[in-house]
Amino acid sequence: CLVGVANKLIHVSSQLRVSVSAFDCVHFSKQASKQADMSDSSPPEKRPRKKAASSESYRKAFTEVFQELRAELTQEDLRDSEISDGIAHLDEVLSYNVPGGKCNRGLMVVGSLCHLVGDRELTPTEEKKAMILGWCVEWLQAFFLVADDIMDRSKMRRGKPCWYCKEGVGMIAVNDALWIEGTIYKILKRHFREEPYYLSVMELFHETTYQTELGQTLDMLTSSPTSGHVDFSRFSTERYEAIVKYKTAYYSFYLPVALAMYMAGITDEGAHKTAKSILLVMGEYFQIQDDYLDCYGDPQVIGKVGTDIEENKCSWLVVQALKRASPEQRAILQENYARDDPACVQKVKGVYRELDMEGAFRAYEESSYHSLTEMMIDSSGSAASASLPKGMFLEYANRIYKRKS
């Protein structure tokens, strides 16, 4: 029995190492999807793939849906002289802040639905509605990012100035962030009011927004210096995991998949609990990667300059460094962390080098990767997971494994 489990784990691990395009799932053959199940013993390179539209053409179709939604929200009101200047501003807010990212969260809605419907293809209407829900996730992220950049005093986002830093914007960006969120519910009402899953989707967006705002609160409370001094006693593993779960994992991983589950008619609480348990672990893994890239990533690749050290962030790197540091190294961190001074930042990074935090991250990455595969194996036999294709989780784990941006 143990040999069988070990062989299964090796097989799943080999699957996760196969490169999969972020768009493949949308046009992935149902036969191939089934063969991606962990019970399949055929080698990944021999599995049939459906003739697929190119990533470029699919991204173009997805982007066109954004333009349609933006026009729906603005074009009619632009003709009203009483509010036209405000609506013109909204148009600029949406165009600047909603598109421009990798759109992985939005595309996860479409990809997940494709996995969940089984052997058949999505109808054009289903695909369009999934794209709209995907853009609602991107809208929600834009709301979070505009607000987060103001609170963190960030300067760059996606390779361009943060919205509040853009000439002529300033603190109106606070209201703009709220306005971005408000337009989500206009989109949902217009396109999903008659759908049987409308209430579930609305509640999910509200609950996810609450969870993410809770996570942001925990982050801000932890990163705010006490009486002008860094308080490392608050930088615990438990606090870090809570921040990550609420601030990142729910909206980045569970929300897109749960939306697709509701579209597919999957309302069983057990199925949602199973999906959530796997996806929240993925979300933690994703955020730890972000923390690593903030320090070691190329700003030209990740689209921003890392500022976690200057901003006193409770990041994975500093939490782990504090566990490993000698009293002398801890004193250097205490004196230089949370200081907006390049020399201080370099001293912190010097301690990271001495502690080989890059190596610590690589070890964590491999360990977390294998923990994910074990979770998928352990959940595969439960009744609650019967409606959840294993290939769906495999694809998303593979997509973020050893990412560079």
Secondary structure, 3 states (H helix, E strand, C coil): CHHHHHHHHHHHHHHHCCCCCCCHHHHCCHHHHHHCCCCCCCCHHHCCCCCCCCHHHHHHHHHHHHHHHHHHHHCCHHHCCCCHHHHHHHHHHHHHHCCCCCCHHHHHHHHHHHHHCCCCCCCHHHHHHHHHHHHHHHHHHHHHHHHHHHHHCCCEECCEECHHHCCCCCCHHHHHHHHHHHHHHHHHHHHHCCCCCHHHHHHHHHHHHHHHHHHHHHHHHHHCCECCECCHHHCCHHHHHHHHHHHHHHHHHHHHHHHHHHHCCCCCHHHHHHHHHHHHHHHHHHHHHHHHHHHHCCHHHHCCCCCCCCCCCCCHHHHHHHHHCCHHHHHHHHHHCCCCCHHHHHHHHHHHHHCCHHHHHHHHHHHHHHHHHHHHHHHCCCHHHCCCCHHHHHHHHHHHCCCCC
